Amino acid sequence: MNAKILAIVLAASLTVTLGFALPLAINHFNDTTFGSITILNEPELLRALKDVQSRGVCICIHGWRHQDFSYVTPTQAREDVEKALRLFHEAGLVPVAFLSPYVLTSDLPPSVIAAIESTGIATSLPSLNVSEYRLGSYGWGWRDMKSFSDPRFEEEYNRIKDEQPTTIVLHVQDWNPFLNRLVYDYLEQSNESSITVRVDDIEVNTPAEKIYDLAALLDHASVGLLAYGVIPLGTWTGGNPAILGVSVNSVMEFYWLFYFVTAFFPLSFSVLWRFTSEIDKKNNPDEDHLSHISYRKATPCASIIVPAYNEERNIAKCIEAIQKQDFDYEMEIIVVNDGSTDRTAEIASKYPVKLIDLKANIGKANALNTAIKSANGNILVFSDSDSQMSRNAVSSLVRRLEEREDVGAVAGNVFINKADGKNRLLTYFQMIEYRLEQEIIRCLQSASGNVLVCPGPLFATRREVTKEIMFSDKSVIEDSDFTIQVLKKGMKVVREPQARAYTNAPHSIRSWFNQRQRWWHGSLQLWKMHNPWTKRNPWMILNYSGFMTSTFSLVLMLLLPFFLSTYSNLAMILLRSVAYVVTPIVLFILFTAFFFKGEKKLLAMLLPYSIVYCTMKAIVAAHIYICHLSRRGARIRFGPRTITVK
């Protein structure tokens, strides 16, 4: 099976399975771990019970928790009822009787009845003056009823008319407008004046509104007694408030679904595709892999081009790394000093390089074009002055170009220099980001020759390519613009993982933000500049959809406190939400940890990365996209120039 199709099938299966199975497991964990609460923990419910009790509703004990007293020992029955009595007393409720869940009290074993009555509580409701005792339970399972046209409504309506009960048993979870209509219609037609209405299963999740709504039955002339069976201990599910008729629980389910569709599925698909592709390569070795190259079609001459602006602290290390290359053929180093105001030109001139010393800044794209014109090599390798190449970088890039005649450009792998000094956490985050971007996304793009960015710190192209395509300053990300132009010409762009460059990362949030503004506004620039090609390229579509997803994620983040505030017990909701927050983080770490094996610091950083850095990126991407849609744009500092990008 094709590696991509296999990955899609596996990722889709995982997404569906985990998307539905995990909530069940998480809810079970929540219920088991900290779900048990009492009516004391639900002040609104307790207030409603005390209020209706003062209006004549009989409050009854319905067990300690929801359990069948037919199967407990007399000792256990007595202990549970005693616990319930103590809690009712603490709550300010005065129970008048014990009502057993599942069965009528009279159906309990005599020994259990005696044990319960030994606590001082009655096991039957006060008797009423009725001509004949008839009991019926109605509306069971109606909690999901949506319409009066439901056949269950007519069936139950006919049954209650035929049975003419003097005791009506209801379950609070089924109380809705349909059951309300059924009961009220019967009460209106009944000739009895002392009907007992018993409402079972009132517990910690029962909305206070239902307590008051059912209490209105006591106002009906046919009702002589209204009794509530209250279970003091229950598993709290958080209730289900509604906003404009929309269930907040359903909104929370949408959050979970949104994560799995927009985050988990793309991540799992990408990682699985990456590994299935590797397996496919092992089973079907690529004939033109580097290890098979034992010849050269022409003697290569490489020109290494390094643009520099105010890089006096980095230019020496950059040049020295280039000088150490293991490239066995002719190589020249061209440094373009783009109007620096520091000692960049002076330092570069001390090395055996061809120095192009521009007295005025003309921008990186034009500086690169100037260097290309004076380059002698048939292979052009580009690097940034704040980056250092690995020793085999040039030879690996050149061999890759020789290997594939259909390739117009080769991207190197770019890594962040090790963290030191201040803001080491931000540097570690970027080290993780670069690694994942290159080992997953760029690796997959390379498989089809569709790499979207040949990064400024390290990439190579043929001289013939630059005769057709020059660097442009129409975009603030000239390297990506150049790459797209190569792809549009029908040439492949691949990566060479053995060619590495180590670059400096922003050390402050401000400089990081400025960098991302340039990158991501530039990406949106290219989306428009190269339309309609961008709309036909799946990787460009994926890139653009990331901005929309980030914006929608920001909206959901801002709305989340509002939705949470609708729950009556916010502290418990937050506690029960912990597993839902932790699970996506665990899944992210499980799918990405492989790429950091042996690197303990980066492995440890995956946790804060998934929480802090991913949130930072989503917020900034959303901000940039909103500025783009509103045509507000941004003013971006690029070298000595400030460019307005819209």
C-alpha positions as CSV (number, residue, x, y, z in Angstrom):
1,M,0.0,0.0,0.0
2,N,1.2,3.5,-0.8
3,A,2.9,5.1,2.3
4,K,0.7,8.2,2.2
5,I,-2.6,6.2,1.9
6,L,-1.5,3.9,4.7
7,A,-0.7,6.9,6.9
8,I,-4.1,8.5,6.2
9,V,-5.9,5.2,7.0
10,L,-3.9,4.8,10.3
11,A,-4.2,8.4,11.3
12,A,-8.0,8.5,10.6
13,S,-8.5,5.3,12.5
14,L,-6.5,6.7,15.5
15,T,-8.4,10.0,15.3
16,V,-11.8,8.4,15.4
17,T,-10.9,5.7,17.9
18,L,-9.2,8.0,20.4
19,G,-11.6,10.9,19.7
20,F,-14.5,8.8,20.9
21,A,-12.8,6.3,23.3
22,L,-10.8,8.8,25.3
23,P,-13.7,10.8,26.6
24,L,-15.3,7.6,28.0
25,A,-12.0,6.7,29.7
26,I,-11.4,10.2,31.0
27,N,-15.0,10.5,32.3
28,H,-14.6,7.2,34.1
29,F,-11.3,8.4,35.6
30,N,-13.0,11.6,36.7
31,D,-15.9,9.8,38.3
32,T,-13.6,7.3,40.1
33,T,-11.0,9.9,41.2
34,F,-12.9,12.9,42.3
35,G,-16.4,12.7,40.9
36,S,-18.2,11.8,44.2
37,I,-19.7,14.8,45.9
38,T,-22.8,15.4,48.1
39,I,-25.7,17.8,47.9
40,L,-23.7,20.0,50.3
41,N,-21.4,20.7,47.3
42,E,-24.2,22.0,45.2
43,P,-25.5,25.1,46.9
44,E,-28.1,26.0,44.2
45,L,-29.7,22.5,44.4
46,L,-29.6,22.5,48.2
47,R,-31.2,26.0,48.3
48,A,-34.0,24.8,46.0
49,L,-34.7,21.7,48.1
50,K,-34.9,23.7,51.3
51,D,-37.2,26.2,49.6
52,V,-39.7,23.6,48.3
53,Q,-39.6,21.8,51.6
54,S,-40.8,24.9,53.3
55,R,-43.7,25.0,50.7
56,G,-44.9,21.5,51.6
57,V,-42.8,19.1,49.5
58,C,-41.9,15.9,51.4
59,I,-38.1,15.4,51.3
60,C,-37.2,11.7,51.5
61,I,-34.0,9.7,51.7
62,H,-33.4,7.7,48.5
63,G,-30.4,5.8,49.8
64,W,-26.9,7.0,50.4
65,R,-25.9,6.6,46.8
66,H,-27.9,5.2,43.9
67,Q,-28.0,1.5,44.9
68,D,-30.4,-1.4,45.1
69,F,-31.2,-2.0,48.8
70,S,-32.5,-5.5,47.9
71,Y,-28.9,-6.7,47.7
72,V,-27.3,-5.1,50.8
73,T,-27.0,-6.5,54.2
74,P,-29.1,-5.1,57.0
75,T,-26.0,-3.7,58.6
76,Q,-24.9,-1.9,55.4
77,A,-28.5,-0.6,55.0
78,R,-28.5,0.8,58.5
79,E,-25.1,2.4,58.1
80,D,-26.0,4.0,54.7
81,V,-29.2,5.5,56.0
82,E,-27.5,6.8,59.1
83,K,-24.9,8.6,56.9
84,A,-27.7,10.0,54.9
85,L,-29.6,11.2,58.0
86,R,-26.4,13.0,59.3
87,L,-25.9,14.7,56.0
88,F,-29.6,15.7,55.7
89,H,-29.4,17.2,59.2
90,E,-26.2,19.1,58.2
91,A,-27.9,20.4,55.1
92,G,-30.9,21.6,57.0
93,L,-33.3,19.1,55.4
94,V,-35.9,17.1,57.4
95,P,-36.6,13.7,55.7
96,V,-40.0,12.2,56.3
97,A,-39.4,8.7,54.9
98,F,-37.0,6.4,53.2
99,L,-37.7,5.6,49.5
100,S,-35.7,2.8,48.1
101,P,-34.2,3.1,44.6
102,Y,-35.2,0.5,42.0
103,V,-38.0,-1.1,44.2
104,L,-40.9,-0.1,46.4
105,T,-39.9,-0.2,50.1
106,S,-42.4,-2.9,50.8
107,D,-40.6,-5.2,48.4
108,L,-37.4,-5.1,50.4
109,P,-36.4,-8.0,52.6
110,P,-38.0,-7.6,56.1
111,S,-34.6,-7.6,57.8
112,V,-33.5,-4.7,55.7
113,I,-36.7,-2.8,56.4
114,A,-36.2,-3.4,60.1
115,A,-32.6,-2.2,59.9
116,I,-33.7,1.0,58.2
117,E,-36.5,1.7,60.6
118,S,-34.1,1.2,63.5
119,T,-32.6,4.5,62.5
120,G,-35.9,6.3,63.3
121,I,-36.9,6.9,59.7
122,A,-40.1,5.6,58.3
123,T,-40.1,3.3,55.3
124,S,-43.3,4.5,53.8
125,L,-44.9,7.8,52.9
126,P,-47.7,9.2,55.0
127,S,-51.0,7.5,54.0
128,L,-53.6,9.5,52.2
129,N,-57.4,9.1,52.2
130,V,-57.8,7.5,48.7
131,S,-60.5,5.2,47.6
132,E,-58.2,2.6,46.1
133,Y,-54.4,2.3,46.0
134,R,-53.1,2.2,42.4
135,L,-49.4,2.9,41.6
136,G,-47.9,3.5,38.2
137,S,-44.5,4.7,36.9
138,Y,-44.5,6.9,33.9
139,G,-42.1,8.6,31.4
140,W,-39.1,6.3,31.9
141,G,-36.5,7.0,29.3
142,W,-38.2,10.2,28.1
143,R,-35.0,12.3,28.7
144,D,-34.2,12.0,25.0
145,M,-37.7,12.7,23.7
146,K,-37.8,15.5,21.1
147,S,-41.4,15.7,20.0
148,F,-45.0,15.1,21.0
149,S,-45.3,13.0,17.8
150,D,-43.0,10.4,19.4
151,P,-45.1,7.2,19.6
152,R,-44.0,6.7,23.3
153,F,-46.0,9.8,24.2
154,E,-49.3,8.4,22.9
155,E,-48.7,5.0,24.4
156,E,-48.0,6.4,27.8
157,Y,-50.9,8.8,27.6
158,N,-53.3,5.9,26.9
159,R,-51.8,3.8,29.7
160,I,-52.1,6.5,32.4
161,K,-55.7,7.1,31.4
162,D,-56.4,3.3,31.6
163,E,-54.6,2.7,34.9
164,Q,-55.9,5.8,36.8
165,P,-53.1,5.8,39.3
166,T,-53.4,7.3,42.8
167,T,-49.6,7.2,43.2
168,I,-47.5,8.4,40.3
169,V,-43.9,7.6,40.2
170,L,-41.6,9.8,38.1
171,H,-37.9,10.1,37.6
172,V,-36.4,13.6,37.7
173,Q,-34.0,12.9,34.8
174,D,-37.0,12.3,32.5
175,W,-38.9,15.4,33.5
176,N,-39.4,17.5,30.4
177,P,-42.2,19.4,28.7
178,F,-43.6,16.1,27.3
179,L,-43.8,14.4,30.7
180,N,-45.1,17.6,32.2
181,R,-48.0,17.6,29.7
182,L,-48.8,14.0,30.4
183,V,-49.0,14.4,34.1
184,Y,-50.9,17.7,34.1
185,D,-53.4,16.4,31.6
186,Y,-54.0,13.4,33.8
187,L,-54.4,15.5,36.9
188,E,-56.9,17.7,35.2
189,Q,-59.0,14.7,34.2
190,S,-58.8,12.8,37.5
191,N,-61.6,12.7,40.0
192,E,-59.2,11.9,42.8
193,S,-58.3,14.6,45.3
194,S,-55.4,12.9,47.1
195,I,-53.0,11.7,44.5
196,T,-49.4,11.1,45.6
197,V,-46.6,12.1,43.2
198,R,-43.3,10.6,43.9
199,V,-40.2,11.9,42.2
200,D,-37.2,9.7,42.4
201,D,-33.4,10.0,41.7
202,I,-32.9,13.7,42.7
203,E,-29.1,13.9,43.1
204,V,-26.1,16.2,42.8
205,N,-26.5,16.7,39.0
206,T,-30.2,17.6,39.2
207,P,-30.8,21.2,38.0
208,A,-32.4,23.5,40.5
209,E,-34.9,24.5,37.8
210,K,-36.4,21.0,37.8
211,I,-36.8,21.1,41.6
212,Y,-38.9,24.3,41.3
213,D,-40.8,23.1,38.1
214,L,-41.9,19.8,39.7
215,A,-42.9,21.6,43.0
216,A,-45.6,23.4,41.0
217,L,-47.5,20.0,40.9
218,L,-48.3,20.6,44.6
219,D,-50.5,23.5,43.5
220,H,-52.8,21.2,41.6
221,A,-56.1,20.4,43.4
222,S,-55.7,16.6,42.6
223,V,-52.3,16.3,44.3
224,G,-52.4,15.5,48.0
225,L,-48.7,14.7,48.5
226,L,-45.5,15.5,46.6
227,A,-42.4,13.5,47.6
228,Y,-38.9,13.9,46.4
229,G,-36.5,11.0,46.7
230,V,-33.1,12.6,47.3
231,I,-29.8,10.7,46.9
232,P,-27.2,12.6,49.0
233,L,-24.1,11.2,47.4
234,G,-23.5,11.1,43.7
235,T,-21.0,11.3,40.8
236,W,-21.0,14.9,39.7
237,T,-21.0,15.3,35.9
238,G,-20.8,19.0,35.8
239,G,-24.4,19.8,34.9
240,N,-25.4,20.9,31.5
241,P,-26.1,24.7,31.3
242,A,-27.3,26.1,28.1
243,I,-26.7,29.4,26.2
244,L,-29.4,30.5,23.8
245,G,-30.6,26.9,23.8
246,V,-27.2,25.4,23.0
247,S,-25.9,22.9,25.5
248,V,-22.5,24.0,27.0
249,N,-21.5,20.4,27.3
250,S,-22.0,20.1,23.5
251,V,-19.8,23.2,23.1
252,M,-17.1,21.4,25.2
253,E,-17.4,18.4,23.0
254,F,-16.8,20.6,20.0
255,Y,-13.6,21.8,21.6
256,W,-12.4,18.2,21.8
257,L,-13.5,17.4,18.3
258,F,-11.8,20.6,17.0
259,Y,-8.5,19.5,18.6
260,F,-8.7,16.0,17.1
261,V,-9.5,17.3,13.6
262,T,-7.2,20.3,13.4
263,A,-4.3,19.2,15.6
264,F,-4.2,15.4,16.3
265,F,-5.1,14.2,12.8
266,P,-2.5,16.3,11.0
267,L,0.2,15.5,13.6
268,S,-0.5,11.7,13.6
269,F,-0.8,11.6,9.8
270,S,2.5,13.5,9.3
271,V,4.5,11.4,11.7
272,L,3.0,8.1,10.4
273,W,3.6,9.2,6.8
274,R,7.2,10.0,7.8
275,F,7.8,6.5,9.2
276,T,5.9,4.6,6.6
277,S,7.9,6.4,4.0
278,E,11.1,5.4,5.7
279,I,10.0,1.7,5.8
280,D,9.0,2.0,2.1
281,K,12.5,3.3,1.3
282,K,14.2,0.4,3.2
283,N,12.1,-2.1,1.3
284,N,12.6,-0.4,-2.1
285,P,16.0,1.4,-1.9
286,D,16.2,4.5,-4.0
287,E,18.7,3.9,-6.8
288,D,20.0,7.5,-6.8
289,H,20.6,7.8,-3.0
290,L,23.8,9.6,-2.1
291,S,25.5,6.4,-1.0
292,H,25.3,5.1,-4.5
293,I,27.0,8.1,-6.2
294,S,30.4,7.1,-7.4
295,Y,30.9,9.5,-10.3
296,R,30.5,13.2,-11.2
297,K,29.0,14.5,-14.4
298,A,31.2,17.6,-14.4
299,T,33.9,19.0,-12.2
300,P,31.9,21.2,-9.8
301,C,33.0,24.7,-8.7
302,A,31.1,26.0,-5.7
303,S,30.6,29.6,-4.9
304,I,29.6,30.2,-1.2
305,I,27.6,33.4,-1.0
306,V,27.2,35.1,2.4
307,P,25.2,38.4,2.7
308,A,26.0,40.3,5.9
309,Y,24.6,43.4,7.6
310,N,26.1,44.5,11.0
311,E,27.3,41.0,11.8
312,E,30.7,41.8,13.4
313,R,30.0,39.3,16.2
314,N,29.2,36.4,13.9
315,I,30.9,36.8,10.5
316,A,34.3,35.4,11.6
317,K,32.7,32.1,12.9
318,C,30.7,31.9,9.7
319,I,33.7,32.2,7.4
320,E,35.9,29.9,9.4
321,A,33.2,27.2,9.3
322,I,33.1,27.5,5.5
323,Q,36.9,27.3,5.3
324,K,36.8,23.9,7.1
325,Q,34.6,22.3,4.4
326,D,35.6,18.8,3.2
327,F,34.7,19.8,-0.4
328,D,37.5,18.5,-2.7
329,Y,37.0,20.8,-5.6
330,E,37.3,24.5,-6.4
331,M,35.4,26.7,-3.9
332,E,35.2,30.4,-3.5
333,I,33.7,32.4,-0.6
334,I,31.9,35.6,-1.5
335,V,30.9,38.0,1.4
336,V,28.5,40.8,0.6
337,N,28.7,43.6,3.1
338,D,25.3,45.2,2.7
339,G,26.1,48.7,4.0
340,S,27.0,47.6,7.5
341,T,27.7,50.4,10.0
342,D,29.9,48.2,12.2
343,R,33.2,46.3,11.7
344,T,31.7,43.5,9.5
345,A,33.6,44.5,6.3
346,E,36.9,44.9,8.3
347,I,36.7,41.5,9.9
348,A,35.7,39.8,6.7
349,S,38.6,41.4,4.8
350,K,41.1,39.5,7.0
351,Y,40.0,36.2,5.5
352,P,40.7,34.9,2.0
353,V,37.3,35.8,0.6
354,K,35.9,37.9,-2.2
355,L,34.5,40.9,-0.4
356,I,31.8,42.9,-2.0
357,D,31.7,46.0,0.2
358,L,28.5,47.9,-0.5
359,K,28.6,51.4,1.0
360,A,24.8,51.7,1.1
361,N,22.3,49.0,2.1
362,I,20.4,47.7,-0.9
363,G,18.5,44.9,0.9
364,K,19.3,41.2,1.2
365,A,17.7,40.1,-2.2
366,N,19.7,42.7,-4.2
367,A,22.8,41.9,-2.2
368,L,22.5,38.2,-3.2
369,N,21.9,39.1,-6.8
370,T,25.0,41.3,-6.8
371,A,27.1,38.4,-5.5
372,I,25.6,36.0,-8.0
373,K,26.8,38.2,-10.9
374,S,30.4,38.1,-9.6
375,A,30.4,34.3,-8.7
376,N,32.4,31.9,-10.8
377,G,30.9,28.6,-9.6
378,N,28.5,26.4,-11.5
379,I,27.0,25.6,-8.1
380,L,25.9,28.4,-5.8
381,V,25.6,27.8,-2.1
382,F,24.0,30.4,0.2
383,S,24.4,30.9,3.9
384,D,23.6,33.6,6.4
385,S,26.3,35.4,8.3
386,D,24.9,34.4,11.7
387,S,25.1,30.7,10.8
388,Q,27.9,28.1,10.7
389,M,27.9,25.2,8.3
390,S,28.7,21.6,9.2
391,R,32.0,20.3,7.7
392,N,30.2,18.3,5.0
393,A,27.5,20.8,4.1
394,V,28.9,22.0,0.7
395,S,29.9,18.5,-0.5
396,S,26.5,17.0,0.5
397,L,24.5,19.8,-1.3
398,V,26.7,19.6,-4.4
399,R,26.3,15.8,-4.6
400,R,22.6,16.0,-4.2
401,L,22.4,18.4,-7.2
402,E,24.5,16.0,-9.2
403,E,22.4,13.2,-8.2
404,R,19.1,14.6,-9.5
405,E,19.0,16.5,-12.8
406,D,15.4,17.4,-12.2
407,V,16.3,19.2,-9.0
408,G,16.7,23.0,-9.2
409,A,17.5,23.7,-5.5
410,V,18.5,21.8,-2.4
411,A,17.7,22.9,1.1
412,G,20.0,22.1,4.0
413,N,18.9,21.3,7.5
414,V,19.0,24.2,9.8
415,F,19.4,23.9,13.6
416,I,19.5,26.4,16.4
417,N,22.8,27.0,18.2
418,K,22.8,25.6,21.8
419,A,21.0,27.8,24.4
420,D,23.2,30.0,26.5
421,G,22.8,33.2,28.5
422,K,19.3,34.7,29.0
423,N,16.0,33.3,27.8
424,R,17.3,29.8,27.4
425,L,13.8,28.5,27.5
426,L,12.8,30.4,24.3
427,T,15.9,29.0,22.6
428,Y,15.0,25.4,23.6
429,F,11.5,26.0,22.2
430,Q,12.9,27.1,18.9
431,M,15.3,24.2,18.8
432,I,12.3,21.8,19.1
433,E,10.4,23.8,16.5
434,Y,13.1,23.7,13.9
435,R,13.7,20.0,14.5
436,L,10.1,19.0,14.1
437,E,9.6,21.3,11.1
438,Q,12.5,19.7,9.2
439,E,12.3,16.1,10.4
440,I,8.5,15.9,9.6
441,I,7.2,18.6,7.3
442,R,10.3,19.3,5.2
443,C,11.1,15.6,5.0
444,L,7.7,14.9,3.6
445,Q,7.8,17.8,1.2
446,S,11.2,16.6,-0.1
447,A,9.8,13.2,-0.9
448,S,7.9,14.7,-3.7
449,G,10.4,17.4,-4.5
450,N,8.1,20.1,-3.2
451,V,10.1,21.8,-0.4
452,L,8.5,25.2,0.0
453,V,11.5,27.0,1.7
454,C,15.1,26.8,0.9
455,P,16.3,28.4,4.2
456,G,18.6,31.4,4.1
457,P,21.2,29.7,6.5
458,L,21.9,26.9,4.0
459,F,20.8,26.0,0.5
460,A,22.2,25.4,-3.0
461,T,21.2,25.9,-6.6
462,R,22.7,25.7,-10.0
463,R,24.0,28.7,-11.8
464,E,21.6,27.9,-14.7
465,V,18.7,28.4,-12.3
466,T,19.8,31.9,-11.4
467,K,19.9,32.9,-15.0
468,E,16.1,32.4,-15.1
469,I,15.3,33.3,-11.5
470,M,16.7,36.1,-9.4
471,F,16.0,37.0,-5.8
472,S,13.2,39.5,-5.4
473,D,12.6,42.2,-2.8
474,K,8.8,42.1,-3.5
475,S,8.5,39.9,-0.5
476,V,10.1,40.1,3.0
477,I,11.0,36.4,2.8
478,E,13.2,36.3,-0.3
479,D,14.4,32.7,0.2
480,S,10.8,31.3,0.2
481,D,10.0,33.5,-2.8
482,F,13.0,32.2,-4.7
483,T,12.0,28.6,-3.8
484,I,8.5,29.0,-5.1
485,Q,9.7,30.4,-8.3
486,V,11.9,27.4,-8.8
487,L,8.9,25.1,-8.2
488,K,6.8,27.1,-10.6
489,K,9.3,26.5,-13.3
490,G,8.7,22.8,-13.0
491,M,11.9,21.9,-11.1
492,K,12.1,19.9,-8.0
493,V,13.2,21.2,-4.7
494,V,14.5,18.7,-2.1
495,R,16.4,18.7,1.2
496,E,19.7,17.2,2.0
497,P,19.6,16.1,5.7
498,Q,23.4,15.5,5.8
499,A,24.0,19.2,5.1
500,R,23.6,21.2,8.3
501,A,23.8,24.7,9.4
502,Y,23.6,26.1,13.0
503,T,22.1,29.5,13.3
504,N,21.4,32.0,16.1
505,A,17.8,32.2,17.4
506,P,16.1,35.3,18.8
507,H,16.8,35.6,22.5
508,S,13.9,37.9,23.5
509,I,10.2,37.7,23.0
510,R,10.3,41.0,21.1
511,S,12.9,39.9,18.6
512,W,11.1,36.5,18.2
513,F,7.8,38.3,17.5
514,N,9.5,40.6,14.9
515,Q,11.0,37.5,13.2
516,R,7.6,35.7,13.1
517,Q,6.0,38.9,11.8
518,R,8.4,38.9,8.9
519,W,8.1,35.2,8.2
520,W,4.4,34.9,8.5
521,H,3.3,38.1,6.9
522,G,5.8,37.2,4.1
523,S,4.1,33.8,3.8
524,L,0.7,35.5,3.3
525,Q,2.4,37.9,0.8
526,L,3.5,34.9,-1.3
527,W,0.1,33.4,-1.1
528,K,-1.2,36.4,-3.0
529,M,1.8,37.0,-5.2
530,H,1.9,33.5,-6.6
531,N,-1.8,32.9,-6.9
532,P,-3.3,30.7,-8.5
533,W,-0.3,28.4,-8.2
534,T,-0.5,28.6,-4.4
535,K,-4.1,27.3,-4.5
536,R,-3.0,24.2,-6.4
537,N,-0.1,23.3,-4.1
538,P,-1.3,21.2,-1.2
539,W,1.5,22.3,1.1
540,M,0.7,26.0,0.5
541,I,-2.9,25.3,1.2
542,L,-1.9,23.5,4.4
543,N,0.3,26.5,5.3
544,Y,-2.6,28.9,4.7
545,S,-5.1,26.8,6.6
546,G,-2.8,27.0,9.6
547,F,-3.6,30.8,9.9
548,M,-7.3,30.1,9.8
549,T,-7.0,27.4,12.3
550,S,-4.9,29.6,14.6
551,T,-7.4,32.4,14.4
552,F,-10.3,30.1,15.2
553,S,-8.3,28.6,18.1
554,L,-7.8,32.1,19.5
555,V,-11.5,32.8,19.4
556,L,-12.1,29.5,21.2
557,M,-9.5,30.3,23.8
558,L,-11.1,33.7,24.4
559,L,-14.6,32.2,24.7
560,L,-13.6,29.3,27.0
561,P,-13.7,31.3,30.3
562,F,-17.2,32.5,29.3
563,F,-18.5,28.9,28.7
564,L,-16.8,27.7,31.9
565,S,-18.5,30.4,33.9
566,T,-21.9,29.0,33.1
567,Y,-21.3,26.0,35.3
568,S,-22.4,26.4,38.9
569,N,-19.4,24.6,40.4
570,L,-16.5,26.0,38.5
571,A,-13.9,24.6,40.8
572,M,-15.1,21.0,40.2
573,I,-15.4,21.6,36.4
574,L,-11.8,22.8,36.3
575,L,-10.7,19.8,38.3
576,R,-12.5,17.4,36.1
577,S,-11.1,19.2,33.0
578,V,-7.5,18.4,33.9
579,A,-7.4,15.1,32.1
580,Y,-8.8,16.7,29.0
581,V,-6.0,19.2,29.0
582,V,-3.3,16.7,29.8
583,T,-4.3,14.1,27.2
584,P,-3.5,16.2,24.1
585,I,-0.2,17.1,25.6
586,V,0.6,13.4,26.2
587,L,-0.4,12.5,22.7
588,F,1.8,15.3,21.3
589,I,4.8,14.1,23.3
590,L,4.2,10.4,22.3
591,F,4.2,11.3,18.6
592,T,7.2,13.6,18.7
593,A,9.6,12.2,21.3
594,F,11.2,9.9,18.8
595,F,12.8,12.8,17.1
596,F,14.7,13.8,20.3
597,K,15.9,10.5,21.5
598,G,19.2,10.9,23.4
599,E,18.6,14.6,23.9
600,K,17.3,14.7,27.5
601,K,17.0,18.5,27.7
602,L,14.9,18.8,24.6
603,L,12.8,15.8,25.6
604,A,12.1,17.5,29.0
605,M,11.2,20.7,27.1
606,L,8.4,19.0,25.1
607,L,6.0,19.5,27.9
608,P,6.3,23.3,28.3
609,Y,6.7,23.5,24.5
610,S,3.3,22.0,23.9
611,I,1.7,24.2,26.4
612,V,3.4,27.6,26.2
613,Y,5.1,27.8,22.9
614,C,2.3,26.3,20.8
615,T,-0.1,28.7,22.4
616,M,2.3,31.6,21.7
617,K,2.6,30.6,18.0
618,A,-1.2,30.3,17.7
619,I,-1.8,33.7,19.2
620,V,0.8,35.5,17.0
621,A,-0.4,33.7,13.8
622,A,-4.0,34.7,14.6
623,H,-2.9,38.3,15.2
624,I,-1.0,38.4,11.9
625,Y,-3.9,36.8,9.9
626,I,-6.4,39.3,11.4
627,C,-4.0,42.1,10.4
628,H,-3.8,40.6,6.9
629,L,-7.5,40.2,6.4
630,S,-8.2,43.7,7.7
631,R,-5.5,45.1,5.4
632,R,-4.0,46.7,8.4
633,G,-0.7,44.9,7.8
634,A,2.4,45.5,9.8
635,R,5.6,47.5,9.8
636,I,8.5,45.1,9.7
637,R,12.1,45.9,10.6
638,F,14.3,44.2,8.0
639,G,18.0,45.2,8.3
640,P,18.1,49.0,8.4
641,R,14.8,49.3,6.6
642,T,11.2,49.4,7.8
643,I,8.8,47.8,5.4
644,T,5.1,48.0,5.5
645,V,3.5,44.6,4.6
646,K,-0.2,44.2,3.9
